[in-house]
Amino acid sequence: MKKIVSLFSLAAVLVFISAQASQLWAQAPKSAYTPQEYIDKVLKKDSNYLNAIAAIKAVDKNGKVVAEWNSNLPVLTASTLKTITCGMALAYLGEDYKFSTWLKHSGTVKDGVLYGDLWIVGGGDPTLGSEDGMAYPIDSIFGVWTSAMKELGIRKVEGNVIVDDRYLDREVIPSSWEWGNIGYDYGSAPSGLPFHQDIQNVRIIPGKKEGEKPQIKVLYPQIPGFTYINALTTGPAKSGDWSEYNCSDLARVGKFSGSVPVDRDTIRSTISNKYSYLSCGAAFRDFAVSQGIIISGSDILPVEDVQDAELTEISTVYSPELWKITAQTLLVSDNFYAETLFKQLGKQMFGDGSYRAAKRAAKKILDSLGVNTVGYTQDDGSGLSRENYLSPNFFCNFYSAMAKQPCFQKFVEGMPYPGVGTFRTVLTDKKKFNQDIAAGVHAKSGSLSCVKTYAGYVYAGPKHGLIKFAILVNNYSCPTREIQKHLEGFMYSLASAD
């Protein structure tokens, strides 16, 4: 259904292709300003923008500059960087690329017994165990594995489950991420053997009285041998949820701190899982046992705790096609997917699953696309880092190059548009914006503290056609809503351009 909706929307916004649609577009009420006028007469007159750093550029189908302001200035991008990561992945790996995960065994099989260990060998599939609609249900994946085991005659395992995550370097976060980010779901970095998007579902139950210790219930998935420190307290009524969670990959320990209000029954949260490979092993062991397979070993062992062995493949499972993953990444602004795609570039190009290799690969891909890297510094895949500095000029050059690629349709289809995904409240005010005009915007939003950005494509009138644009605002001191309202107005002026 998501695919059908996306295709329908894309067809609806290609207003310059259909004569009838073009006529409707021409009759719809437009912005009172041209895009450059909007910059000069609205943005530059607003004190909130004068006290901030604003960098903007928009280029039409002919390469003509439609509007610009500090267009060569590299600034923080926030999540608009995901469009660069996803675009590079589609262009280099191909829209139908799939990740793999393997179930293997060591030892020998005799009389229904595996005298050896089960090995789950990761290939970096970020959708493994994900609850996203485009991902394959984990029970079906585990079902494929257990069926393959039974076909080989394996009914009992005289060994343990080994989890091998060496496909990607085990880097808990990019070095430039802040410590305060890494405990939350959006702070989960890639894994060679991911599971459930490397997050855990948690329920916090406040105490019955102020000052009492709340209960913490980790719902799914579990991490074998993990310890949770509960330093939470129950705060006054209406005091809000001020709970925090911190963890790392240095030890199997996580700490909850802060307070939760006494008048809340339950607080549901998702936290980062730095040991997803162990969770995958434990979840599969439980599933296999439920299917009648006996596993004698009680341990889920990380690959560094065992010696390498000669392995026999039992079964291989694959992720959905890459274009579905990039579409989901852009639609909901998924950091974990974006980081995994970024690292995959380095792995596929150099055989090195590190951030260092990912940065090298990105430069080579941009060179192959003919994109000048002046004004381009990328430190991660998602935009969470505050060391990503890109100029609007770079964005427009990249988007122009992508428009020439065979994967372009999948790329632009995956971007949010008014009313959908991260644009669910953007350009949807019918009193301000004609929805037929606003539907021409397919773009990605981004937000960090004092950073608000939009970048992508706009289908305008016949004269300008496909407009590539980036709007990057940094260091403002007003509420973000004051910045956003004019950015929406500027995007509407692009969609109105003729």
N, C-alpha and C positions, 0 to 999 in steps of 0.2 A: 504493500500500500504506500509506503514512503516513496518508493521509486516512482509509482504512478503519479503521486501528487507532485513530485519534483519535476517530472517531465511535463506535466500539464502546466505547471507554473512557468517553466521555461518557454513553452510554446506561447503562453499568454503574453510574455513580456517582449517577445521578438516583434515589436509593433511596427518596425519598419519593413518587414517582409510582406505582410498582408496589406493590400490596398485598403480593405475595409477597416482593418485595425488601425492603419495609419490615419484614416479619416477620423476615427473615434479619438485617437490621441490628439489630433490637431484641434478638435472641438473641446477637449477637456481644459479646465482652467489651469493655467501655468503659474509658475513662480513670478512674482512681480519684478524679479531681478535676473539678469544673466548671471552665470556663476562668478565671473570676475567682479561684476557689480556687487554681488552678495559679499564677497571678500572685502571690497573697498568701502562699501556703504553700511555694512552690518557688522562683520567681524572686527574690522579695524576701528570701528567706532565704539565697540563694547569694551569697557575698561577691564572686564574679566580676561579678555584676550590680549589687551595691551600689556597686562602684567604677567602674561604667560608666554610660553614658547610655542608658536604655531607654525607648522610646516605643511603646506598643501600643494598638490599638483593634480591636474586632470588633463588627459590627452585623448583626442578623439580618434576615429577609425583611420584618419589620414595622417596621424602623427602631429596634428596641430594642437598647440597648447590651448585649452579651453579656459583654464584658470590656474593661477599659481601664487604662492606666497612662501618665501624661504624654501623653495623647492629642492635646493641642494643641501639642506641642513639635515645631518643625521641626528635623530632623536629616538627616544624610547618608543617601542612599537606596541608593547603589551601583546595581546593575543592575535593581532593582525599578522604577526609573524607566522602563525600556523598556515596561512595561505602560501607562504614561501616554502615551508617544509613540505606541505602536501603536494604542491605543484612540482617540486623537485622529485618527490617520490614517484608521482605518476609518470613524469617524463622519463626518469631513469629506469625504474623497475617495471613500468608498464601497468596499465589499468587493471589487467587480469592477473597480476602477480598474487601468489598465495604464500603465506607462512606455513611451516610444517612443524609437527611435533611427533616424536617417535616413542613407541613402547618397544623395548628390547629386553632380552634376558641374557644372563651369563650362565655358564654351566650347561647341563644336559637335561633332557626330558626323558623319563623312563617310567613306564607303567602309571601314567597320569600324574607324576610328581616331577616338578622342576627342582633339580638339585643345583640351586644357584639363586641369584637375585633378579628381581624385576628392576629394570632401569627405565625411568621416564626421562627422555633426552629432549630438551627444549630447543626450539628454533626461533624463539623470540615472538611467538604469536600473541599479540596483545589482546586478542578476542577470546583466548582460551578461558572458559569459565565465566565470561562476561555475561551480564544480564541484559545487555543491549539487544534490541529486537533484531538487528542484522547478524548477531552472533549465533553460532550453533549451540543448542542447549547442552550443558555439560553432561547430563545423563545420556544423551545420544552419543557423545564422544566416548565416554567411559563404556557405554554399551558396545561400541565398535571394538574397543580394546578387549573387553571380557569375552566377547564372542570369538575374537581371533585367538585368544588364549585357549578357549575350549576346542576350537577347531584343530589346534596343535596338540590337543589331548591333555592340556594342563588343568588339573583339578586341585592341585595343592602345590604350594611354593615353600620349599624348605630353605627360606632365606628372607631377606629384607627388601624393602623398596628403596632404591637409590634414586635420588633426584639430581639431574645434571643440568646446571644452568650456565655452563661455560660458553654458550653461544655468544653472549654479550658480556662485556666486562662488568663485574659487580661493583658499580659505582652508585652509592646510595642516592646521590643527587649530583647535578652539575655543581662545580666548585663555587659558582657565583650565586647559587640560591641561598636564601636566608634561612637560618636555623628554625625560625618560627614557622616556616612554610612546610617543613618536611613531615610533620606529624599528621597533617590533614590529607583528605583524599586527593586534593588537587596537587599535592606534593609527592606523589608516588612516581619514582623514576623507573626506567625500563628494567626488565629482568630477562635473562636468557631463557628462563622457564616461568613466564608470568602465570598468574591465576587470579580470576575474579577481579581483573583490572588492578591487581595489587592493592586492594582495599579490604577492610573488614567492616561488617555491620555491627554496630554496638548500640546497646540500650542502657541509658542511665536513669535510675529511679531515685529521685530525691528522698531524703529522710522525711519522717513525719513531723519533725520539729526543726526549727532553725538551729544550726550548729551540728546536727547529726551527720554522720558519714553516709553519703549516697551509696546505693548498690550499682555495680557495673556488671553487665551481662554481655559477653562477647557472643554474638549470634552465629555468624558465618563469615568466612571459614575459620577454622581453628589453626593455630600454629603449635606444633608439638614442642613441648619444653619451654614455652614462653611464659614469662612472669609479668603481671600487670601490677604496678604500684598505684594504690588508690590514695591520692592526697587531696581528694575532693572534699568540699564541705557544702552543706545545705545553707543557702543564703535566705534573706528575707523575701517575702512575697513581692512579686512584680520587679524583682531585682535583675531579671534577665539571665540568659545562659552565658556564663563566663567561664565555661570549662575549656581546658586546653589539653592537648595530648602531644607528648614528645617521645621520639624513638630514633634509633639509628640502626645500622647494620653491624655495630661493634659488639653487641651482646643481645641476647634474646630477652630484652627488658623494655617495657614501655611505661610511661608515667602519665597518669591523669592528675591534673591540678586545677585550681580555681574553684568556682562555686556554681551551683545551680539553684534556681528559686524553689522555695518550699511549696509553692502553689502549682507546680507542674507535676502531673502524674508520671509522665515518661518523656525523656528526651532521646530521640533517635539520632544517631550520628554515624558517619562513615570516616574511618581513620586509615592512615597509610599502613600497608603491610610490607615490611622490608624483608620478609622471609616467605614470599609467595610460593617459592619452589617447594618448601616444606609443606605448605598448606595443600598444594596440588597433590603431593605424594600421599598425605593423610586422607584427603578426600577420595582419591582413587582406591586406596586400600579399603576404606569403609565400603565403597561401592562394590568392589570385587567380592568382599566377604558377603555382602547382601545378596550377591548373585550365586552364592554357593561355592566360591573358590576359597580354599583355606590358605591363609598366609601365616606361616609359623613365626616368622620374625616379627617382632613387635616394633621395630625401629624404623623411622624414616630418616635415612642417612644422606647428608649432603655429600656431593661427589668428592670433596676434599678429604673426607673421612675414610675413604676406601681406596683400594688400588685399582688402577685401570684393568679392565678385563676384555677378553674377546667377546663381542656381543653378537647376538642373533636377532634380527628384526622380527618383531611379532606383528606390528601394525603401524601405519602412518596415517595421521589425520591432518587435515588442511584447514586453514582459515577461509573465511569468505574472500572474494576478490578485493584487491586493494582499493578499487574505486568506492566500494561500500564502506571501507574503513576510513578513507579520507573524507567521504561525505559526512559520516558520523562525527569525525573529528571536528570538522568545521561547523556542523549544525549545532552541536552542544558545547563547543570549545573544550574538547577533552585533552587535557595536558598529557595524560599518560600515553594515549595513542600517538600524539604528536612527537613526544620524546622518543618513543619506540621507532617511529618512522625515520626520525633523524639519525638515530644510531644505526639503523638498518642500511642507510646509505654507505656508511663507512665499512660495515661488515661485508656488503656485497661488492664494493669496489676494491677494498684492500684486504679483506679477510680479517679485519680488526674491529671488534665491537665496542670501541671506546668513543668517548666524546671527541677526543683528539682526532681520531680517524674520520669521524662524521664531519668535522669542520673542514678537513682537507677535501673530502668527497664533495661537499657542497660547493666549494670553490671550483672544482673541476666540472661539475654539472653546469654551473652558471656559465663557465667559459664555453662549454659545448653548446649552450643555448644562445650564445652570443650576447650575454648580458654583462655589461660593464659593472665591475664590483666596486667602483668608487661610490662611497656613501653606504657601504655594506659591512657591518660587523655582526656576526651571528654567534651567540654563545650557547644557545640551547635550541630545542625544537618548538617549544610551546609559547615562548614570550614571557615566561615568569621571571627570567633573569633580568636584572637591571644593568646588564652589560650587552644588551642587544641594541645597536644603534643603526638605524636605516633611514635613508632620506626618501621623501616622496618621489624624487626622480628615479631612484632605484626601483621602488615599487612599480612605477608606471612602465619602466623598461622591462621588468620581469613579466608583468601582466601582458605586455605587447608580445613578448616572446612566447608566452604560454598560449596566446590566442592562435598561434601558428602550428601548435602541436596537435597530433592526432588525438591526444587525451583531453583536449580543451573542453569538449562538451561535458565530459564527466567532471572536470574540474569546476566549471562554473555552475553546473547543476547542484553540486554539493554545497555551495555557499548559501547561507541564510538569506531570506528575503522578507519583506514586511509581513509580520504576523506569524512567522515560522522560526523555530530555533531561537538563537540569541537575538533575533530581530522581532520577537513576538510582540514587543511594545514599541518598536521603532517605526516611524512613519505610518502609524496606524490611526492617528487622530483624523477622523473624517471631516472634522470642521476646518482643519488646517491643510490637509493634503488630499487631493483627488487620488483615490486608490488605483485607478487605471494608470495614472502617471507614476505613482510611487512603486508600483509592481515592477518597474524597470530596474530597480536596484537589487543587485545580487552581490553581497559583500560580507565581510567579517568585521565584527566589533572587537574592541580590546579595552581592558580596564586594569589599571594598577592604581595605587595611591597617587593622586595628583596626575594621572595619565588617562586620557580618553582618546581613542582612535577608531577610525573606520577606513577600510580599504577594500577595493574589489572592482566590480564592473557596473556600469549603468547603460541600459539600452535607452537611448534618447531618440530624437526625431531623425528623419532621413539624412539631414545634413551632417550630423555628427556621428550617428550610428552607435557603435560600441565604444563607450568612453571608459578608459582606465583611470582610476583615481586613488589617492591616499590622502587622508586627513589625520594629522598627528599633532595632538595638543599635549604639552607637558607643563609641569610646574605651576599649575593654576592654584589659586588659594580659595576659590569659591566652591560651593557645592557642585558636584558633578552634573546635576540636573541643569544647572545654569549654563554649563558648557555644552551639554548634549542638545539642548533645544535649538541652538544655532547650527550645530553640525547636521541635524536633521534637515534644517532649512536649506543648508548648502547642498546636501545630497538631492533634495527635491528640485533645486535649481538646475542641477545636472540632468536629472531625468526630464526636466521641462525644456532643456536646451534645444534650439533649432536654428 
